[in-house]
Amino acid sequence: MTKRFFGLSLPNYKGNKGRVDFYCCYEVSPIANVPHGMVHIHILPRTYSKTYYIGPTSKTETAYDYTSNWLKENGYTYDEVEHYFERYDERTIVSHDDETNELIIYCPVKKQE
């Protein structure tokens, strides 16, 4: 079984000049007693873009640039009311600059009005 974990960013993190809250997460079911020092975050169903990225972690922002361009070209925009998240597994962060690192980026989106 693949061990998956997630990196979660709060809505409206873009353009924030200060610190940004970032959560390292595991998906669990059922929700039981959350250990002291941990929080439960429930992600609501919405429409997300799904971007596969393979490459060095130092260039992950290129995947976000690609997503932003795709959204503009296809009539979507970011939906700033929900969390952004990245899915990691054993193929992620093999080494910081390893070209074979893999992750999946989920961005909340909506059709432009």
Contacts in CASP RR format, 6 or more apart in sequence:
PFRMAT RR
TARGET T0000
AUTHOR 0000-0000-0000
METHOD contacts of the structure
MODEL  1
MTKRFFGLSLPNYKGNKGRVDFYCCYEVSPIANVPHGMVHIHILPRTYSK
TYYIGPTSKTETAYDYTSNWLKENGYTYDEVEHYFERYDERTIVSHDDET
NELIIYCPVKKQE
2 89 0 8 1.000
2 90 0 8 1.000
3 89 0 8 1.000
3 90 0 8 1.000
4 26 0 8 1.000
4 27 0 8 1.000
4 87 0 8 1.000
4 88 0 8 1.000
4 89 0 8 1.000
5 24 0 8 1.000
5 25 0 8 1.000
5 26 0 8 1.000
5 87 0 8 1.000
5 88 0 8 1.000
5 89 0 8 1.000
6 24 0 8 1.000
6 25 0 8 1.000
6 26 0 8 1.000
6 27 0 8 1.000
6 85 0 8 1.000
6 86 0 8 1.000
6 87 0 8 1.000
6 88 0 8 1.000
7 22 0 8 1.000
7 23 0 8 1.000
7 24 0 8 1.000
7 25 0 8 1.000
7 85 0 8 1.000
7 86 0 8 1.000
7 87 0 8 1.000
7 88 0 8 1.000
8 22 0 8 1.000
8 23 0 8 1.000
8 24 0 8 1.000
8 25 0 8 1.000
8 41 0 8 1.000
8 83 0 8 1.000
8 84 0 8 1.000
8 85 0 8 1.000
9 20 0 8 1.000
9 21 0 8 1.000
9 22 0 8 1.000
9 83 0 8 1.000
9 84 0 8 1.000
9 85 0 8 1.000
10 20 0 8 1.000
10 21 0 8 1.000
10 83 0 8 1.000
11 80 0 8 1.000
11 81 0 8 1.000
11 82 0 8 1.000
11 83 0 8 1.000
11 84 0 8 1.000
11 108 0 8 1.000
12 80 0 8 1.000
13 20 0 8 1.000
13 21 0 8 1.000
13 84 0 8 1.000
14 78 0 8 1.000
23 39 0 8 1.000
23 41 0 8 1.000
25 41 0 8 1.000
25 85 0 8 1.000
31 40 0 8 1.000
34 40 0 8 1.000
41 83 0 8 1.000
43 82 0 8 1.000
43 83 0 8 1.000
43 85 0 8 1.000
44 82 0 8 1.000
46 79 0 8 1.000
46 82 0 8 1.000
46 108 0 8 1.000
47 79 0 8 1.000
47 108 0 8 1.000
47 109 0 8 1.000
47 110 0 8 1.000
48 106 0 8 1.000
48 107 0 8 1.000
48 108 0 8 1.000
48 109 0 8 1.000
49 67 0 8 1.000
49 70 0 8 1.000
49 71 0 8 1.000
49 76 0 8 1.000
49 105 0 8 1.000
49 106 0 8 1.000
49 107 0 8 1.000
49 109 0 8 1.000
50 104 0 8 1.000
50 105 0 8 1.000
50 106 0 8 1.000
51 63 0 8 1.000
51 64 0 8 1.000
51 66 0 8 1.000
51 67 0 8 1.000
51 104 0 8 1.000
51 105 0 8 1.000
51 106 0 8 1.000
51 107 0 8 1.000
52 102 0 8 1.000
52 103 0 8 1.000
52 104 0 8 1.000
53 60 0 8 1.000
53 62 0 8 1.000
53 63 0 8 1.000
53 102 0 8 1.000
53 103 0 8 1.000
53 104 0 8 1.000
53 105 0 8 1.000
54 99 0 8 1.000
54 100 0 8 1.000
54 101 0 8 1.000
54 102 0 8 1.000
55 98 0 8 1.000
55 99 0 8 1.000
55 100 0 8 1.000
55 101 0 8 1.000
55 102 0 8 1.000
56 96 0 8 1.000
56 97 0 8 1.000
56 98 0 8 1.000
56 99 0 8 1.000
56 101 0 8 1.000
57 93 0 8 1.000
57 96 0 8 1.000
57 97 0 8 1.000
57 101 0 8 1.000
58 96 0 8 1.000
58 97 0 8 1.000
60 103 0 8 1.000
60 105 0 8 1.000
63 105 0 8 1.000
64 105 0 8 1.000
64 107 0 8 1.000
67 105 0 8 1.000
67 107 0 8 1.000
68 78 0 8 1.000
70 76 0 8 1.000
71 77 0 8 1.000
71 78 0 8 1.000
71 109 0 8 1.000
75 111 0 8 1.000
75 112 0 8 1.000
76 109 0 8 1.000
76 110 0 8 1.000
76 111 0 8 1.000
76 112 0 8 1.000
77 109 0 8 1.000
77 110 0 8 1.000
77 111 0 8 1.000
77 112 0 8 1.000
78 107 0 8 1.000
78 108 0 8 1.000
78 109 0 8 1.000
78 110 0 8 1.000
79 108 0 8 1.000
79 109 0 8 1.000
79 110 0 8 1.000
80 108 0 8 1.000
81 108 0 8 1.000
82 108 0 8 1.000
83 108 0 8 1.000
84 105 0 8 1.000
84 106 0 8 1.000
84 107 0 8 1.000
84 108 0 8 1.000
85 105 0 8 1.000
85 106 0 8 1.000
86 103 0 8 1.000
86 104 0 8 1.000
86 105 0 8 1.000
86 106 0 8 1.000
87 103 0 8 1.000
87 104 0 8 1.000
87 105 0 8 1.000
87 106 0 8 1.000
88 103 0 8 1.000
89 102 0 8 1.000
91 100 0 8 1.000
91 101 0 8 1.000
91 102 0 8 1.000
92 101 0 8 1.000
92 102 0 8 1.000
92 103 0 8 1.000
93 101 0 8 1.000
94 100 0 8 1.000
94 101 0 8 1.000
95 101 0 8 1.000
END
